[in-house]
Amino acid sequence: MSLIEKNYQLVILIHDNGKGFTTKKAKDAEGFGLNRIRARIKKFKGSFTIDSKPNEGTKIRIKIPLPH
């Protein structure tokens, strides 16, 4: 996990080298937890992406603009 400030944005990167999964299936099966995370990030006009592939692990990127 890393937390950095870049170009007036707070960037949070979370990654693993685990099993991974198909992201299309994850969108269809998103639970209350991921929906709440997305809603909170949207409230701050940020973005949230998940990149994962079976047998290649998962990368999650959250970007939130900072005032300048």
Backbone hydrogen bonds, N-H to C=O, Kabsch-Sander energy under -0.5 kcal/mol:
donor,donor_aa,acceptor,acceptor_aa,energy
2,S,13,L,-2.4
4,I,11,V,-2.6
6,K,9,Q,-2.6
9,Q,6,K,-0.6
10,L,64,I,-3.3
11,V,4,I,-3.2
11,V,9,Q,-0.6
12,I,10,L,-0.5
12,I,62,I,-2.8
13,L,2,S,-2.5
13,L,11,V,-0.5
14,I,60,I,-2.6
16,D,58,T,-2.0
23,T,21,F,-0.6
23,T,52,S,-0.7
26,A,22,T,-1.5
27,K,23,T,-2.1
28,D,24,K,-1.4
29,A,25,K,-1.4
30,E,27,K,-0.8
35,N,31,G,-1.8
36,R,32,F,-2.1
37,I,33,G,-2.0
38,R,34,L,-2.6
39,A,35,N,-2.2
40,R,36,R,-2.2
41,I,37,I,-2.3
42,K,38,R,-2.6
43,K,39,A,-1.9
44,F,40,R,-0.9
44,F,41,I,-0.7
45,K,42,K,-2.1
46,G,41,I,-2.6
47,S,63,K,-2.5
49,T,61,R,-2.6
51,D,59,K,-3.1
52,S,50,I,-0.5
53,K,57,G,-1.4
55,N,19,K,-4.2
56,E,53,K,-2.3
57,G,18,G,-0.5
57,G,53,K,-0.5
58,T,16,D,-0.8
59,K,51,D,-2.7
60,I,14,I,-3.3
61,R,49,T,-2.4
62,I,12,I,-2.5
63,K,47,S,-2.4
64,I,10,L,-2.3
66,L,8,Y,-3.3
